[in-house]
């Protein structure tokens, strides 16, 4: 498999007419917080249990095509489980509308923790992950507070 995690998300977005997905975060305080993933649709789509079940079914089908190299290269071992040489989605959707919502929430949080440790400390960083169907990419927009010091010297 020569695609990326973002390619998988974009494939789901194309099929289900999702124009973009945003996952916002704010690192103030000691633990930081993430907003619920927001889906922006291409058309007025009737969302509901049937729609999100179809999204989840397609996500599960794509996960079944993953191989060991793909899982390792994209740090997905926390989200999938291997059984009988096939990967299965290992996400409990809980209060989320779909497993895709939970998957993106968990992936975004883990990405920040693995690549920008301390994003949630003190003033912390804030921003959002944006998966864009038109551009076929994911962009991390991140704002980091910076404190500058100037040194002054004077003779007294």
Buried (B, 14 or more C-beta within 10 A) or exposed (E): BEBBBBBBBBBBBEEBEBBBBBBBBBBBEEEBBBEEBEBEBBEEEEBEEEBBEEBBEBBBEBBEEBEEEBBEEBBBEEBBEBEEEEBBBBBEBEEBBBBBBBBBBBBBBBBBEEEBEEBBBEEBBBBBBBBBBEEBEBEBEBEEEEEEEEEEEEEE
